[in-house]
Amino acid sequence: MVREYFRGLSRFSNILLLNMDFKNHLEFERKHLLLSLQRGEIFTGFVFILSFLNFYLDFILHQDPSVDIIYLRNLFTMHVIIFLLSIVYLVAYSLLKKNLPNSCAAKALLLSEISLIVLFASALSLNSQRFTGNINAYIMIVLAAALVIPIYPKWVLSIYAVNHMLFLIGLSYLCTDNSVVVKQFNATTTILIAAVLFLLLYRYNVTNFLNEEMLKEDRQTFIKLFEINPFPLLICRFDDGKIQYANNRAVLFYGLPEEPSDDLNYTHFYKNVQDFNSIRKKLEADRKVTDYLVEQKTLLGQTKYTVVNCELIDYFGEKSILSGVADISEIKRIENKLNLHASTDPLTGVLNRRAGMDLLQMRFEGVQCGKTGFSLCFFDIDNLKTVNDTFGHLEGDAMIIDVCKVIMQELHQDDVIFRYGGDEFVILFENSCEREVRETCARIAQQFEALNQSKQKPYWIDASFGVFSYKPEMNLSLERIIEIADKDMYYNKAKKQGL
């Protein structure tokens, strides 16, 4: 029977968390010990100030001859003791604040003060019972004391229980009329209310603490997962891009400072802010973006090609973007290098036929879609076969290179030259009319003349040009355009040779 009673009591204690053996209970004790010390100091300061009013009350009552002398002596004595104790406790609180936290001393100080508070509440009410017949002091003080200490439930409840039993005994001894039962009932009800109020506040504090600890653990787990991830990861606020968290790899990747400024946001890492806006729109529609190829930049000014994967998440109550990036700058560099090799003529460094024809086809299709026309120049190197036969193919290659160098010096940035085959080349003039193209060809011929006059080579360097300007209203195929320019080139070559 006794064993079952203690088992039930243990289960009851566990339900109400009275044992204070939950996870991280020492941290809970430390946190609320500091809070209790603050409350205790405030409560003691209030008692100290109230003591002066008590002494004034003693003085007034002493002037009244009808007041019981024993009541007055007891009241004055207790007021003096309360005043002196308030000074002692204020000094003790001051010393503890300088040497925080000594948990044993703080616990003893708080529990002793609670014991004295309810003890003097009982004594003051029992003394009032002699003269006024009320126990209001006891009822008010025990309710107020329940709010001072939010920890040590078993100690506090035990103090309440022991003191209340002594109070009931004292009340039975001093109150001999029928009202004793009513007063005992009222006092007991007050104690129960105070106990329930204390337990509610205590349990709320514990539950709130455990929830905070759980959030801390979730955050720590989240951070651990973040840090062990091999890719740079960022969390930024959805609305304004404000960076909320970055793992170490992201800090190194973007060159982030140890303490990012408040005005730093995720848009600063995009070379083109429109890319970030596009990602946000996709996230709003699908909640995730995968394998988005984009150019990003670091705070150190570096540009990197990245593959971005993003997802909308709830980051501790805020709508946020979880972003992971993979650096493909080296892959892009190799790809560009391969593309360059695949699209470049190895001898001259200009585009090869495949790459050049692709660009020419795109420009031709652009005209069909409403763009302006373009001009095409087809040129052929004169006397290349003679140079090859006389001086060898190496010198013939050098001649081709020299011709391309001279021509490229006269071209604009938007103009494109590519090797059509052998000694034949094509120039696409993006924004030049036929007259301007022929003027450019004339300047190139002058450059050839100057080079030949310098007699740097034992042979004559020259090229023949054919020009055609294509306009949107012309109903011609691309092959026909090249053919027309080619015929114009042969016409100019024959004219130059006097045929």
Secondary structure as a PSIPRED ss2 file (coil, helix, strand):
# PSIPRED VFORMAT (PSIPRED V4.0)

   1 M C   1.000  0.000  0.000
   2 V H   0.000  1.000  0.000
   3 R H   0.000  1.000  0.000
   4 E H   0.000  1.000  0.000
   5 Y H   0.000  1.000  0.000
   6 F H   0.000  1.000  0.000
   7 R H   0.000  1.000  0.000
   8 G H   0.000  1.000  0.000
   9 L H   0.000  1.000  0.000
  10 S H   0.000  1.000  0.000
  11 R H   0.000  1.000  0.000
  12 F H   0.000  1.000  0.000
  13 S H   0.000  1.000  0.000
  14 N H   0.000  1.000  0.000
  15 I H   0.000  1.000  0.000
  16 L C   1.000  0.000  0.000
  17 L C   1.000  0.000  0.000
  18 L C   1.000  0.000  0.000
  19 N C   1.000  0.000  0.000
  20 M C   1.000  0.000  0.000
  21 D C   1.000  0.000  0.000
  22 F C   1.000  0.000  0.000
  23 K C   1.000  0.000  0.000
  24 N C   1.000  0.000  0.000
  25 H H   0.000  1.000  0.000
  26 L H   0.000  1.000  0.000
  27 E H   0.000  1.000  0.000
  28 F H   0.000  1.000  0.000
  29 E H   0.000  1.000  0.000
  30 R H   0.000  1.000  0.000
  31 K H   0.000  1.000  0.000
  32 H H   0.000  1.000  0.000
  33 L H   0.000  1.000  0.000
  34 L H   0.000  1.000  0.000
  35 L H   0.000  1.000  0.000
  36 S H   0.000  1.000  0.000
  37 L H   0.000  1.000  0.000
  38 Q H   0.000  1.000  0.000
  39 R H   0.000  1.000  0.000
  40 G H   0.000  1.000  0.000
  41 E H   0.000  1.000  0.000
  42 I H   0.000  1.000  0.000
  43 F H   0.000  1.000  0.000
  44 T H   0.000  1.000  0.000
  45 G H   0.000  1.000  0.000
  46 F H   0.000  1.000  0.000
  47 V H   0.000  1.000  0.000
  48 F H   0.000  1.000  0.000
  49 I H   0.000  1.000  0.000
  50 L H   0.000  1.000  0.000
  51 S H   0.000  1.000  0.000
  52 F H   0.000  1.000  0.000
  53 L H   0.000  1.000  0.000
  54 N H   0.000  1.000  0.000
  55 F H   0.000  1.000  0.000
  56 Y H   0.000  1.000  0.000
  57 L H   0.000  1.000  0.000
  58 D H   0.000  1.000  0.000
  59 F H   0.000  1.000  0.000
  60 I H   0.000  1.000  0.000
  61 L H   0.000  1.000  0.000
  62 H H   0.000  1.000  0.000
  63 Q C   1.000  0.000  0.000
  64 D C   1.000  0.000  0.000
  65 P C   1.000  0.000  0.000
  66 S C   1.000  0.000  0.000
  67 V C   1.000  0.000  0.000
  68 D C   1.000  0.000  0.000
  69 I H   0.000  1.000  0.000
  70 I H   0.000  1.000  0.000
  71 Y H   0.000  1.000  0.000
  72 L H   0.000  1.000  0.000
  73 R H   0.000  1.000  0.000
  74 N H   0.000  1.000  0.000
  75 L H   0.000  1.000  0.000
  76 F H   0.000  1.000  0.000
  77 T H   0.000  1.000  0.000
  78 M H   0.000  1.000  0.000
  79 H H   0.000  1.000  0.000
  80 V H   0.000  1.000  0.000
  81 I H   0.000  1.000  0.000
  82 I H   0.000  1.000  0.000
  83 F H   0.000  1.000  0.000
  84 L H   0.000  1.000  0.000
  85 L H   0.000  1.000  0.000
  86 S H   0.000  1.000  0.000
  87 I H   0.000  1.000  0.000
  88 V H   0.000  1.000  0.000
  89 Y H   0.000  1.000  0.000
  90 L H   0.000  1.000  0.000
  91 V H   0.000  1.000  0.000
  92 A H   0.000  1.000  0.000
  93 Y H   0.000  1.000  0.000
  94 S H   0.000  1.000  0.000
  95 L H   0.000  1.000  0.000
  96 L H   0.000  1.000  0.000
  97 K H   0.000  1.000  0.000
  98 K H   0.000  1.000  0.000
  99 N C   1.000  0.000  0.000
 100 L C   1.000  0.000  0.000
 101 P C   1.000  0.000  0.000
 102 N C   1.000  0.000  0.000
 103 S H   0.000  1.000  0.000
 104 C H   0.000  1.000  0.000
 105 A H   0.000  1.000  0.000
 106 A H   0.000  1.000  0.000
 107 K H   0.000  1.000  0.000
 108 A H   0.000  1.000  0.000
 109 L H   0.000  1.000  0.000
 110 L H   0.000  1.000  0.000
 111 L H   0.000  1.000  0.000
 112 S H   0.000  1.000  0.000
 113 E H   0.000  1.000  0.000
 114 I H   0.000  1.000  0.000
 115 S H   0.000  1.000  0.000
 116 L H   0.000  1.000  0.000
 117 I H   0.000  1.000  0.000
 118 V H   0.000  1.000  0.000
 119 L H   0.000  1.000  0.000
 120 F H   0.000  1.000  0.000
 121 A H   0.000  1.000  0.000
 122 S H   0.000  1.000  0.000
 123 A H   0.000  1.000  0.000
 124 L H   0.000  1.000  0.000
 125 S H   0.000  1.000  0.000
 126 L H   0.000  1.000  0.000
 127 N H   0.000  1.000  0.000
 128 S H   0.000  1.000  0.000
 129 Q H   0.000  1.000  0.000
 130 R H   0.000  1.000  0.000
 131 F H   0.000  1.000  0.000
 132 T C   1.000  0.000  0.000
 133 G C   1.000  0.000  0.000
 134 N C   1.000  0.000  0.000
 135 I C   1.000  0.000  0.000
 136 N H   0.000  1.000  0.000
 137 A H   0.000  1.000  0.000
 138 Y H   0.000  1.000  0.000
 139 I H   0.000  1.000  0.000
 140 M H   0.000  1.000  0.000
 141 I H   0.000  1.000  0.000
 142 V H   0.000  1.000  0.000
 143 L H   0.000  1.000  0.000
 144 A H   0.000  1.000  0.000
 145 A H   0.000  1.000  0.000
 146 A C   1.000  0.000  0.000
 147 L C   1.000  0.000  0.000
 148 V C   1.000  0.000  0.000
 149 I C   1.000  0.000  0.000
 150 P C   1.000  0.000  0.000
 151 I C   1.000  0.000  0.000
 152 Y C   1.000  0.000  0.000
 153 P H   0.000  1.000  0.000
 154 K H   0.000  1.000  0.000
 155 W H   0.000  1.000  0.000
 156 V H   0.000  1.000  0.000
 157 L H   0.000  1.000  0.000
 158 S H   0.000  1.000  0.000
 159 I H   0.000  1.000  0.000
 160 Y H   0.000  1.000  0.000
 161 A H   0.000  1.000  0.000
 162 V H   0.000  1.000  0.000
 163 N H   0.000  1.000  0.000
 164 H H   0.000  1.000  0.000
 165 M H   0.000  1.000  0.000
 166 L H   0.000  1.000  0.000
 167 F H   0.000  1.000  0.000
 168 L H   0.000  1.000  0.000
 169 I H   0.000  1.000  0.000
 170 G H   0.000  1.000  0.000
 171 L H   0.000  1.000  0.000
 172 S H   0.000  1.000  0.000
 173 Y H   0.000  1.000  0.000
 174 L H   0.000  1.000  0.000
 175 C C   1.000  0.000  0.000
 176 T C   1.000  0.000  0.000
 177 D C   1.000  0.000  0.000
 178 N C   1.000  0.000  0.000
 179 S H   0.000  1.000  0.000
 180 V H   0.000  1.000  0.000
 181 V H   0.000  1.000  0.000
 182 V H   0.000  1.000  0.000
 183 K H   0.000  1.000  0.000
 184 Q H   0.000  1.000  0.000
 185 F H   0.000  1.000  0.000
 186 N H   0.000  1.000  0.000
 187 A H   0.000  1.000  0.000
 188 T H   0.000  1.000  0.000
 189 T H   0.000  1.000  0.000
 190 T H   0.000  1.000  0.000
 191 I H   0.000  1.000  0.000
 192 L H   0.000  1.000  0.000
 193 I H   0.000  1.000  0.000
 194 A H   0.000  1.000  0.000
 195 A H   0.000  1.000  0.000
 196 V H   0.000  1.000  0.000
 197 L H   0.000  1.000  0.000
 198 F H   0.000  1.000  0.000
 199 L H   0.000  1.000  0.000
 200 L H   0.000  1.000  0.000
 201 L H   0.000  1.000  0.000
 202 Y H   0.000  1.000  0.000
 203 R H   0.000  1.000  0.000
 204 Y H   0.000  1.000  0.000
 205 N H   0.000  1.000  0.000
 206 V H   0.000  1.000  0.000
 207 T H   0.000  1.000  0.000
 208 N H   0.000  1.000  0.000
 209 F H   0.000  1.000  0.000
 210 L H   0.000  1.000  0.000
 211 N H   0.000  1.000  0.000
 212 E H   0.000  1.000  0.000
 213 E H   0.000  1.000  0.000
 214 M H   0.000  1.000  0.000
 215 L H   0.000  1.000  0.000
 216 K H   0.000  1.000  0.000
 217 E H   0.000  1.000  0.000
 218 D H   0.000  1.000  0.000
 219 R H   0.000  1.000  0.000
 220 Q H   0.000  1.000  0.000
 221 T H   0.000  1.000  0.000
 222 F H   0.000  1.000  0.000
 223 I H   0.000  1.000  0.000
 224 K H   0.000  1.000  0.000
 225 L H   0.000  1.000  0.000
 226 F H   0.000  1.000  0.000
 227 E H   0.000  1.000  0.000
 228 I H   0.000  1.000  0.000
 229 N C   1.000  0.000  0.000
 230 P C   1.000  0.000  0.000
 231 F C   1.000  0.000  0.000
 232 P C   1.000  0.000  0.000
 233 L E   0.000  0.000  1.000
 234 L E   0.000  0.000  1.000
 235 I E   0.000  0.000  1.000
 236 C E   0.000  0.000  1.000
 237 R E   0.000  0.000  1.000
 238 F C   1.000  0.000  0.000
 239 D C   1.000  0.000  0.000
 240 D C   1.000  0.000  0.000
 241 G C   1.000  0.000  0.000
 242 K E   0.000  0.000  1.000
 243 I E   0.000  0.000  1.000
 244 Q E   0.000  0.000  1.000
 245 Y E   0.000  0.000  1.000
 246 A E   0.000  0.000  1.000
 247 N C   1.000  0.000  0.000
 248 N H   0.000  1.000  0.000
 249 R H   0.000  1.000  0.000
 250 A H   0.000  1.000  0.000
 251 V H   0.000  1.000  0.000
 252 L H   0.000  1.000  0.000
 253 F H   0.000  1.000  0.000
 254 Y H   0.000  1.000  0.000
 255 G C   1.000  0.000  0.000
 256 L C   1.000  0.000  0.000
 257 P C   1.000  0.000  0.000
 258 E C   1.000  0.000  0.000
 259 E C   1.000  0.000  0.000
 260 P C   1.000  0.000  0.000
 261 S C   1.000  0.000  0.000
 262 D C   1.000  0.000  0.000
 263 D C   1.000  0.000  0.000
 264 L C   1.000  0.000  0.000
 265 N E   0.000  0.000  1.000
 266 Y H   0.000  1.000  0.000
 267 T H   0.000  1.000  0.000
 268 H H   0.000  1.000  0.000
 269 F H   0.000  1.000  0.000
 270 Y E   0.000  0.000  1.000
 271 K C   1.000  0.000  0.000
 272 N C   1.000  0.000  0.000
 273 V H   0.000  1.000  0.000
 274 Q H   0.000  1.000  0.000
 275 D H   0.000  1.000  0.000
 276 F H   0.000  1.000  0.000
 277 N H   0.000  1.000  0.000
 278 S H   0.000  1.000  0.000
 279 I H   0.000  1.000  0.000
 280 R H   0.000  1.000  0.000
 281 K H   0.000  1.000  0.000
 282 K H   0.000  1.000  0.000
 283 L H   0.000  1.000  0.000
 284 E H   0.000  1.000  0.000
 285 A H   0.000  1.000  0.000
 286 D H   0.000  1.000  0.000
 287 R C   1.000  0.000  0.000
 288 K E   0.000  0.000  1.000
 289 V E   0.000  0.000  1.000
 290 T E   0.000  0.000  1.000
 291 D E   0.000  0.000  1.000
 292 Y E   0.000  0.000  1.000
 293 L E   0.000  0.000  1.000
 294 V E   0.000  0.000  1.000
 295 E E   0.000  0.000  1.000
 296 Q E   0.000  0.000  1.000
 297 K E   0.000  0.000  1.000
 298 T C   1.000  0.000  0.000
 299 L C   1.000  0.000  0.000
 300 L C   1.000  0.000  0.000
 301 G C   1.000  0.000  0.000
 302 Q C   1.000  0.000  0.000
 303 T E   0.000  0.000  1.000
 304 K E   0.000  0.000  1.000
 305 Y E   0.000  0.000  1.000
 306 T E   0.000  0.000  1.000
 307 V E   0.000  0.000  1.000
 308 V E   0.000  0.000  1.000
 309 N E   0.000  0.000  1.000
 310 C E   0.000  0.000  1.000
 311 E E   0.000  0.000  1.000
 312 L E   0.000  0.000  1.000
 313 I E   0.000  0.000  1.000
 314 D E   0.000  0.000  1.000
 315 Y E   0.000  0.000  1.000
 316 F C   1.000  0.000  0.000
 317 G C   1.000  0.000  0.000
 318 E E   0.000  0.000  1.000
 319 K E   0.000  0.000  1.000
 320 S E   0.000  0.000  1.000
 321 I E   0.000  0.000  1.000
 322 L E   0.000  0.000  1.000
 323 S E   0.000  0.000  1.000
 324 G E   0.000  0.000  1.000
 325 V E   0.000  0.000  1.000
 326 A E   0.000  0.000  1.000
 327 D E   0.000  0.000  1.000
 328 I C   1.000  0.000  0.000
 329 S H   0.000  1.000  0.000
 330 E H   0.000  1.000  0.000
 331 I H   0.000  1.000  0.000
 332 K H   0.000  1.000  0.000
 333 R H   0.000  1.000  0.000
 334 I H   0.000  1.000  0.000
 335 E H   0.000  1.000  0.000
 336 N H   0.000  1.000  0.000
 337 K H   0.000  1.000  0.000
 338 L H   0.000  1.000  0.000
 339 N H   0.000  1.000  0.000
 340 L H   0.000  1.000  0.000
 341 H H   0.000  1.000  0.000
 342 A H   0.000  1.000  0.000
 343 S H   0.000  1.000  0.000
 344 T E   0.000  0.000  1.000
 345 D C   1.000  0.000  0.000
 346 P C   1.000  0.000  0.000
 347 L C   1.000  0.000  0.000
 348 T C   1.000  0.000  0.000
 349 G C   1.000  0.000  0.000
 350 V C   1.000  0.000  0.000
 351 L E   0.000  0.000  1.000
 352 N C   1.000  0.000  0.000
 353 R H   0.000  1.000  0.000
 354 R H   0.000  1.000  0.000
 355 A H   0.000  1.000  0.000
 356 G H   0.000  1.000  0.000
 357 M H   0.000  1.000  0.000
 358 D H   0.000  1.000  0.000
 359 L H   0.000  1.000  0.000
 360 L H   0.000  1.000  0.000
 361 Q H   0.000  1.000  0.000
 362 M H   0.000  1.000  0.000
 363 R H   0.000  1.000  0.000
 364 F H   0.000  1.000  0.000
 365 E H   0.000  1.000  0.000
 366 G H   0.000  1.000  0.000
 367 V H   0.000  1.000  0.000
 368 Q H   0.000  1.000  0.000
 369 C C   1.000  0.000  0.000
 370 G C   1.000  0.000  0.000
 371 K C   1.000  0.000  0.000
 372 T C   1.000  0.000  0.000
 373 G C   1.000  0.000  0.000
 374 F E   0.000  0.000  1.000
 375 S E   0.000  0.000  1.000
 376 L E   0.000  0.000  1.000
 377 C E   0.000  0.000  1.000
 378 F E   0.000  0.000  1.000
 379 F E   0.000  0.000  1.000
 380 D E   0.000  0.000  1.000
 381 I E   0.000  0.000  1.000
 382 D C   1.000  0.000  0.000
 383 N C   1.000  0.000  0.000
 384 L H   0.000  1.000  0.000
 385 K H   0.000  1.000  0.000
 386 T H   0.000  1.000  0.000
 387 V H   0.000  1.000  0.000
 388 N H   0.000  1.000  0.000
 389 D H   0.000  1.000  0.000
 390 T H   0.000  1.000  0.000
 391 F H   0.000  1.000  0.000
 392 G C   1.000  0.000  0.000
 393 H H   0.000  1.000  0.000
 394 L H   0.000  1.000  0.000
 395 E H   0.000  1.000  0.000
 396 G H   0.000  1.000  0.000
 397 D H   0.000  1.000  0.000
 398 A H   0.000  1.000  0.000
 399 M H   0.000  1.000  0.000
 400 I H   0.000  1.000  0.000
 401 I H   0.000  1.000  0.000
 402 D H   0.000  1.000  0.000
 403 V H   0.000  1.000  0.000
 404 C H   0.000  1.000  0.000
 405 K H   0.000  1.000  0.000
 406 V H   0.000  1.000  0.000
 407 I H   0.000  1.000  0.000
 408 M H   0.000  1.000  0.000
 409 Q H   0.000  1.000  0.000
 410 E C   1.000  0.000  0.000
 411 L C   1.000  0.000  0.000
 412 H C   1.000  0.000  0.000
 413 Q C   1.000  0.000  0.000
 414 D C   1.000  0.000  0.000
 415 D C   1.000  0.000  0.000
 416 V E   0.000  0.000  1.000
 417 I E   0.000  0.000  1.000
 418 F E   0.000  0.000  1.000
 419 R E   0.000  0.000  1.000
 420 Y E   0.000  0.000  1.000
 421 G E   0.000  0.000  1.000
 422 G C   1.000  0.000  0.000
 423 D C   1.000  0.000  0.000
 424 E E   0.000  0.000  1.000
 425 F E   0.000  0.000  1.000
 426 V E   0.000  0.000  1.000
 427 I E   0.000  0.000  1.000
 428 L E   0.000  0.000  1.000
 429 F E   0.000  0.000  1.000
 430 E C   1.000  0.000  0.000
 431 N C   1.000  0.000  0.000
 432 S C   1.000  0.000  0.000
 433 C C   1.000  0.000  0.000
 434 E H   0.000  1.000  0.000
 435 R H   0.000  1.000  0.000
 436 E H   0.000  1.000  0.000
 437 V H   0.000  1.000  0.000
 438 R H   0.000  1.000  0.000
 439 E H   0.000  1.000  0.000
 440 T H   0.000  1.000  0.000
 441 C H   0.000  1.000  0.000
 442 A H   0.000  1.000  0.000
 443 R H   0.000  1.000  0.000
 444 I H   0.000  1.000  0.000
 445 A H   0.000  1.000  0.000
 446 Q H   0.000  1.000  0.000
 447 Q H   0.000  1.000  0.000
 448 F H   0.000  1.000  0.000
 449 E H   0.000  1.000  0.000
 450 A H   0.000  1.000  0.000
 451 L H   0.000  1.000  0.000
 452 N H   0.000  1.000  0.000
 453 Q H   0.000  1.000  0.000
 454 S C   1.000  0.000  0.000
 455 K C   1.000  0.000  0.000
 456 Q C   1.000  0.000  0.000
 457 K C   1.000  0.000  0.000
 458 P C   1.000  0.000  0.000
 459 Y C   1.000  0.000  0.000
 460 W C   1.000  0.000  0.000
 461 I C   1.000  0.000  0.000
 462 D C   1.000  0.000  0.000
 463 A E   0.000  0.000  1.000
 464 S E   0.000  0.000  1.000
 465 F E   0.000  0.000  1.000
 466 G E   0.000  0.000  1.000
 467 V E   0.000  0.000  1.000
 468 F E   0.000  0.000  1.000
 469 S E   0.000  0.000  1.000
 470 Y E   0.000  0.000  1.000
 471 K C   1.000  0.000  0.000
 472 P C   1.000  0.000  0.000
 473 E C   1.000  0.000  0.000
 474 M C   1.000  0.000  0.000
 475 N C   1.000  0.000  0.000
 476 L C   1.000  0.000  0.000
 477 S C   1.000  0.000  0.000
 478 L H   0.000  1.000  0.000
 479 E H   0.000  1.000  0.000
 480 R H   0.000  1.000  0.000
 481 I H   0.000  1.000  0.000
 482 I H   0.000  1.000  0.000
 483 E H   0.000  1.000  0.000
 484 I H   0.000  1.000  0.000
 485 A H   0.000  1.000  0.000
 486 D H   0.000  1.000  0.000
 487 K H   0.000  1.000  0.000
 488 D H   0.000  1.000  0.000
 489 M H   0.000  1.000  0.000
 490 Y H   0.000  1.000  0.000
 491 Y H   0.000  1.000  0.000
 492 N H   0.000  1.000  0.000
 493 K H   0.000  1.000  0.000
 494 A H   0.000  1.000  0.000
 495 K H   0.000  1.000  0.000
 496 K H   0.000  1.000  0.000
 497 Q C   1.000  0.000  0.000
 498 G C   1.000  0.000  0.000
 499 L C   1.000  0.000  0.000
